């Protein structure tokens, strides 16, 4: 796996990235329900949903960032799911998690694993914002706990910690 580490030449628009994350969670959720491939789903969002401002209430999304997240979740899903499983309590299975919460966790997991240009704390904060759009307070707290555990494993150095045994340092 190669982590994306080169930020775009211009500073990223945080509002457009937030909208892209919100849309990416919707797209990943849709892909899980329909079984449609990433590129078809991305095309649908770019051609139809992004053309209707009310479809993405957070504002115009960063289209490239959106597509990167959706493709990245698909490309790294096995690794993302393994990292999520290691971040769950012992008696929890990934399949047991609500599908929209799973989509939030997978999108955030992709950024934690493969987007070194986005700080771990930003990933957590942004996906908590997204989670609030879809989930109740208890579910959002659950997402927060899982993302915190995952970030501390995948981005340990950002939190002033040594990577746990078996984790590759970023």
Phi and psi in degrees as GROMACS dihedral restraints (atoms count N, CA, C in turn):
[ dihedral_restraints ]
;  ai    aj    ak    al  type     phi  dphi    fc
    3     4     5     6     1  -116.9    20    10
    4     5     6     7     1   128.3    20    10
    6     7     8     9     1   -83.2    20    10
    7     8     9    10     1   139.6    20    10
    9    10    11    12     1   -71.2    20    10
   10    11    12    13     1   122.3    20    10
   12    13    14    15     1  -127.0    20    10
   13    14    15    16     1    -4.3    20    10
   15    16    17    18     1   -98.6    20    10
   16    17    18    19     1   110.8    20    10
   18    19    20    21     1   -66.8    20    10
   19    20    21    22     1   157.9    20    10
   21    22    23    24     1   -61.8    20    10
   22    23    24    25     1   154.4    20    10
   24    25    26    27     1   -58.9    20    10
   25    26    27    28     1   -32.8    20    10
   27    28    29    30     1  -103.1    20    10
   28    29    30    31     1   152.2    20    10
   30    31    32    33     1   -59.1    20    10
   31    32    33    34     1   140.4    20    10
   33    34    35    36     1   -71.0    20    10
   34    35    36    37     1   142.9    20    10
   36    37    38    39     1   -82.3    20    10
   37    38    39    40     1   111.3    20    10
   39    40    41    42     1   -61.3    20    10
   40    41    42    43     1   -32.3    20    10
   42    43    44    45     1   -69.3    20    10
   43    44    45    46     1   -41.8    20    10
   45    46    47    48     1   -68.2    20    10
   46    47    48    49     1   -35.0    20    10
   48    49    50    51     1   -69.8    20    10
   49    50    51    52     1   -39.4    20    10
   51    52    53    54     1   -61.4    20    10
   52    53    54    55     1   -44.5    20    10
   54    55    56    57     1   -62.7    20    10
   55    56    57    58     1   -37.7    20    10
   57    58    59    60     1   -64.6    20    10
   58    59    60    61     1   -40.6    20    10
   60    61    62    63     1   -64.2    20    10
   61    62    63    64     1   -44.2    20    10
   63    64    65    66     1   -59.1    20    10
   64    65    66    67     1   -47.0    20    10
   66    67    68    69     1   -66.3    20    10
   67    68    69    70     1   -37.8    20    10
   69    70    71    72     1   -63.1    20    10
   70    71    72    73     1   -40.5    20    10
   72    73    74    75     1   -61.8    20    10
   73    74    75    76     1   -42.8    20    10
   75    76    77    78     1   -62.5    20    10
   76    77    78    79     1   -41.2    20    10
   78    79    80    81     1   -67.0    20    10
   79    80    81    82     1   -43.8    20    10
   81    82    83    84     1   -64.4    20    10
   82    83    84    85     1   -40.5    20    10
   84    85    86    87     1   -60.2    20    10
   85    86    87    88     1   -47.5    20    10
   87    88    89    90     1   -61.3    20    10
   88    89    90    91     1   -41.3    20    10
   90    91    92    93     1   -63.0    20    10
   91    92    93    94     1   -38.3    20    10
   93    94    95    96     1   -65.3    20    10
   94    95    96    97     1   -39.7    20    10
   96    97    98    99     1   -73.5    20    10
   97    98    99   100     1   -38.8    20    10
   99   100   101   102     1   -96.8    20    10
  100   101   102   103     1   -23.5    20    10
  102   103   104   105     1    78.6    20    10
  103   104   105   106     1     7.1    20    10
  105   106   107   108     1   -70.4    20    10
  106   107   108   109     1   147.1    20    10
  108   109   110   111     1   -70.5    20    10
  109   110   111   112     1   161.0    20    10
  111   112   113   114     1   -57.2    20    10
  112   113   114   115     1   -48.2    20    10
  114   115   116   117     1   -63.8    20    10
  115   116   117   118     1   -36.2    20    10
  117   118   119   120     1   -65.1    20    10
  118   119   120   121     1   -43.5    20    10
  120   121   122   123     1   -66.8    20    10
  121   122   123   124     1   -42.7    20    10
  123   124   125   126     1   -59.5    20    10
  124   125   126   127     1   -46.0    20    10
  126   127   128   129     1   -58.6    20    10
  127   128   129   130     1   -42.4    20    10
  129   130   131   132     1   -60.6    20    10
  130   131   132   133     1   -45.9    20    10
  132   133   134   135     1   -64.5    20    10
  133   134   135   136     1   -47.0    20    10
  135   136   137   138     1   -65.0    20    10
  136   137   138   139     1   -41.7    20    10
  138   139   140   141     1   -81.3    20    10
  139   140   141   142     1   -31.1    20    10
  141   142   143   144     1  -118.5    20    10
  142   143   144   145     1   -57.4    20    10
  144   145   146   147     1   -68.3    20    10
  145   146   147   148     1   -40.1    20    10
  147   148   149   150     1   -72.6    20    10
  148   149   150   151     1   -18.0    20    10
  150   151   152   153     1   -76.7    20    10
  151   152   153   154     1   -17.3    20    10
  153   154   155   156     1  -109.9    20    10
  154   155   156   157     1   105.1    20    10
  156   157   158   159     1   -54.1    20    10
  157   158   159   160     1   -33.4    20    10
  159   160   161   162     1   -69.3    20    10
  160   161   162   163     1   -17.1    20    10
  162   163   164   165     1   -69.3    20    10
  163   164   165   166     1   -33.2    20    10
  165   166   167   168     1  -124.2    20    10
  166   167   168   169     1    88.5    20    10
  168   169   170   171     1   -66.7    20    10
  169   170   171   172     1   -13.8    20    10
  171   172   173   174     1   -76.5    20    10
  172   173   174   175     1    -7.4    20    10
  174   175   176   177     1   112.6    20    10
  175   176   177   178     1   179.2    20    10
  177   178   179   180     1   -63.9    20    10
  178   179   180   181     1   126.3    20    10
  180   181   182   183     1   -81.7    20    10
  181   182   183   184     1   157.9    20    10
  183   184   185   186     1   -75.4    20    10
  184   185   186   187     1   104.4    20    10
  186   187   188   189     1   -62.1    20    10
  187   188   189   190     1   -42.2    20    10
  189   190   191   192     1   -66.6    20    10
  190   191   192   193     1   -41.3    20    10
  192   193   194   195     1   -64.8    20    10
  193   194   195   196     1   -42.9    20    10
  195   196   197   198     1   -55.5    20    10
  196   197   198   199     1   -52.6    20    10
  198   199   200   201     1   -62.7    20    10
  199   200   201   202     1   -38.0    20    10
  201   202   203   204     1   -62.2    20    10
  202   203   204   205     1   -43.9    20    10
  204   205   206   207     1   -63.4    20    10
  205   206   207   208     1   -48.9    20    10
  207   208   209   210     1   -62.4    20    10
  208   209   210   211     1   -46.4    20    10
  210   211   212   213     1   -65.7    20    10
  211   212   213   214     1   -38.1    20    10
  213   214   215   216     1   -65.6    20    10
  214   215   216   217     1   -39.5    20    10
  216   217   218   219     1   -60.8    20    10
  217   218   219   220     1   -42.1    20    10
  219   220   221   222     1   -67.3    20    10
  220   221   222   223     1   -46.1    20    10
  222   223   224   225     1   -64.7    20    10
  223   224   225   226     1   -39.6    20    10
  225   226   227   228     1  -109.8    20    10
  226   227   228   229     1    20.9    20    10
  228   229   230   231     1   -59.1    20    10
  229   230   231   232     1   -38.8    20    10
  231   232   233   234     1   -61.9    20    10
  232   233   234   235     1   -48.2    20    10
  234   235   236   237     1   -66.1    20    10
  235   236   237   238     1   -40.9    20    10
  237   238   239   240     1   -60.5    20    10
  238   239   240   241     1   -48.8    20    10
  240   241   242   243     1   -63.4    20    10
  241   242   243   244     1   -37.1    20    10
  243   244   245   246     1   -63.8    20    10
  244   245   246   247     1   -44.3    20    10
  246   247   248   249     1   -64.4    20    10
  247   248   249   250     1   -39.5    20    10
  249   250   251   252     1   -65.1    20    10
  250   251   252   253     1   -43.7    20    10
  252   253   254   255     1   -59.9    20    10
  253   254   255   256     1   -38.1    20    10
  255   256   257   258     1   -71.2    20    10
  256   257   258   259     1   -17.2    20    10
  258   259   260   261     1   -95.6    20    10
  259   260   261   262     1    -4.8    20    10
  261   262   263   264     1   -89.3    20    10
  262   263   264   265     1   158.3    20    10
  264   265   266   267     1   -61.2    20    10
  265   266   267   268     1   155.4    20    10
  267   268   269   270     1   -54.8    20    10
  268   269   270   271     1   -34.9    20    10
  270   271   272   273     1   -91.6    20    10
  271   272   273   274     1     6.9    20    10
  273   274   275   276     1  -103.6    20    10
  274   275   276   277     1   142.7    20    10
  276   277   278   279     1  -118.0    20    10
  277   278   279   280     1   147.4    20    10
  279   280   281   282     1   -57.3    20    10
  280   281   282   283     1   -37.5    20    10
  282   283   284   285     1   -63.9    20    10
  283   284   285   286     1   -23.5    20    10
  285   286   287   288     1   -76.3    20    10
  286   287   288   289     1   -19.2    20    10
  288   289   290   291     1   -76.8    20    10
  289   290   291   292     1   139.6    20    10
  291   292   293   294     1   -50.3    20    10
  292   293   294   295     1   141.4    20    10
  294   295   296   297     1   -62.5    20    10
  295   296   297   298     1   -34.6    20    10
  297   298   299   300     1   -72.9    20    10
  298   299   300   301     1   -37.6    20    10
  300   301   302   303     1   -64.5    20    10
  301   302   303   304     1   -37.9    20    10
  303   304   305   306     1   -63.2    20    10
  304   305   306   307     1   -39.7    20    10
  306   307   308   309     1   -64.2    20    10
  307   308   309   310     1   -41.9    20    10
  309   310   311   312     1   -60.3    20    10
  310   311   312   313     1   -48.4    20    10
  312   313   314   315     1   -64.1    20    10
  313   314   315   316     1   -39.2    20    10
  315   316   317   318     1   -67.6    20    10
  316   317   318   319     1   -42.1    20    10
  318   319   320   321     1   -63.3    20    10
  319   320   321   322     1   -46.5    20    10
  321   322   323   324     1   -63.1    20    10
  322   323   324   325     1   -40.7    20    10
  324   325   326   327     1   -59.1    20    10
  325   326   327   328     1   -40.6    20    10
  327   328   329   330     1   -59.5    20    10
  328   329   330   331     1   -47.0    20    10
  330   331   332   333     1   -64.0    20    10
  331   332   333   334     1   -38.8    20    10
  333   334   335   336     1   -66.4    20    10
  334   335   336   337     1   -34.4    20    10
  336   337   338   339     1   -85.5    20    10
  337   338   339   340     1   -38.6    20    10
  339   340   341   342     1  -124.2    20    10
  340   341   342   343     1    -0.1    20    10
  342   343   344   345     1  -118.9    20    10
  343   344   345   346     1    76.2    20    10
  345   346   347   348     1   -63.9    20    10
  346   347   348   349     1   -17.4    20    10
  348   349   350   351     1   -75.4    20    10
  349   350   351   352     1   -10.2    20    10
  351   352   353   354     1  -110.6    20    10
  352   353   354   355     1   116.8    20    10
  354   355   356   357     1   -58.5    20    10
  355   356   357   358     1   145.0    20    10
  357   358   359   360     1   -55.2    20    10
  358   359   360   361     1   -42.3    20    10
  360   361   362   363     1   -64.9    20    10
  361   362   363   364     1   -33.3    20    10
  363   364   365   366     1   -67.3    20    10
  364   365   366   367     1   -43.0    20    10
  366   367   368   369     1   -57.1    20    10
  367   368   369   370     1   -48.5    20    10
  369   370   371   372     1   -60.8    20    10
  370   371   372   373     1   -50.4    20    10
  372   373   374   375     1   -59.4    20    10
  373   374   375   376     1   -45.0    20    10
  375   376   377   378     1   -66.1    20    10
  376   377   378   379     1   -41.4    20    10
  378   379   380   381     1   -77.2    20    10
  379   380   381   382     1   -20.8    20    10
  381   382   383   384     1   -68.9    20    10
  382   383   384   385     1   -39.7    20    10
  384   385   386   387     1   -58.3    20    10
  385   386   387   388     1   -47.7    20    10
  387   388   389   390     1   -62.2    20    10
  388   389   390   391     1   -43.9    20    10
  390   391   392   393     1   -58.2    20    10
  391   392   393   394     1   -39.1    20    10
  393   394   395   396     1   -60.7    20    10
  394   395   396   397     1   -26.0    20    10
  396   397   398   399     1   -72.9    20    10
  397   398   399   400     1   -22.5    20    10
  399   400   401   402     1  -120.8    20    10
  400   401   402   403     1   -23.3    20    10
  402   403   404   405     1  -122.2    20    10
  403   404   405   406     1   159.0    20    10
  405   406   407   408     1   -79.7    20    10
  406   407   408   409     1   177.2    20    10
  408   409   410   411     1   -61.7    20    10
  409   410   411   412     1   -41.6    20    10
  411   412   413   414     1   -64.4    20    10
  412   413   414   415     1   -43.2    20    10
  414   415   416   417     1   -66.5    20    10
  415   416   417   418     1   -37.8    20    10
  417   418   419   420     1   -65.5    20    10
  418   419   420   421     1   -38.6    20    10
  420   421   422   423     1   -62.3    20    10
  421   422   423   424     1   -39.5    20    10
  423   424   425   426     1   -61.8    20    10
  424   425   426   427     1   -47.1    20    10
  426   427   428   429     1   -58.7    20    10
  427   428   429   430     1   -43.8    20    10
  429   430   431   432     1   -58.6    20    10
  430   431   432   433     1   -46.6    20    10
  432   433   434   435     1   -63.6    20    10
  433   434   435   436     1   -43.6    20    10
  435   436   437   438     1   -65.8    20    10
  436   437   438   439     1   -44.8    20    10
  438   439   440   441     1   -65.6    20    10
  439   440   441   442     1   -37.7    20    10
  441   442   443   444     1   -62.0    20    10
  442   443   444   445     1   -45.6    20    10
  444   445   446   447     1   -63.2    20    10
  445   446   447   448     1   -43.2    20    10
  447   448   449   450     1   -66.6    20    10
  448   449   450   451     1   -42.9    20    10
  450   451   452   453     1   -62.9    20    10
  451   452   453   454     1   -39.0    20    10
  453   454   455   456     1   -70.0    20    10
  454   455   456   457     1   -21.0    20    10
  456   457   458   459     1   -84.9    20    10
  457   458   459   460     1   -48.8    20    10
  459   460   461   462     1   -80.6    20    10
  460   461   462   463     1   -27.8    20    10
  462   463   464   465     1  -125.6    20    10
  463   464   465   466     1    39.1    20    10
  465   466   467   468     1   -51.1    20    10
  466   467   468   469     1   -42.9    20    10
  468   469   470   471     1   -62.7    20    10
  469   470   471   472     1   -33.3    20    10
  471   472   473   474     1   -64.9    20    10
  472   473   474   475     1   -23.6    20    10
  474   475   476   477     1  -101.3    20    10
  475   476   477   478     1    11.1    20    10
  477   478   479   480     1    72.9    20    10
  478   479   480   481     1    26.0    20    10
  480   481   482   483     1  -121.8    20    10
  481   482   483   484     1   162.0    20    10
  483   484   485   486     1   -84.1    20    10
  484   485   486   487     1   143.1    20    10
  486   487   488   489     1   -60.0    20    10
  487   488   489   490     1   139.2    20    10
  489   490   491   492     1   -62.0    20    10
  490   491   492   493     1   157.7    20    10
  492   493   494   495     1   -54.4    20    10
  493   494   495   496     1   132.7    20    10
  495   496   497   498     1    89.9    20    10
  496   497   498   499     1    -6.7    20    10
  498   499   500   501     1   -98.7    20    10
  499   500   501   502     1   138.0    20    10
  501   502   503   504     1   -80.2    20    10
  502   503   504   505     1   132.7    20    10
  504   505   506   507     1   -69.7    20    10
  505   506   507   508     1   147.3    20    10
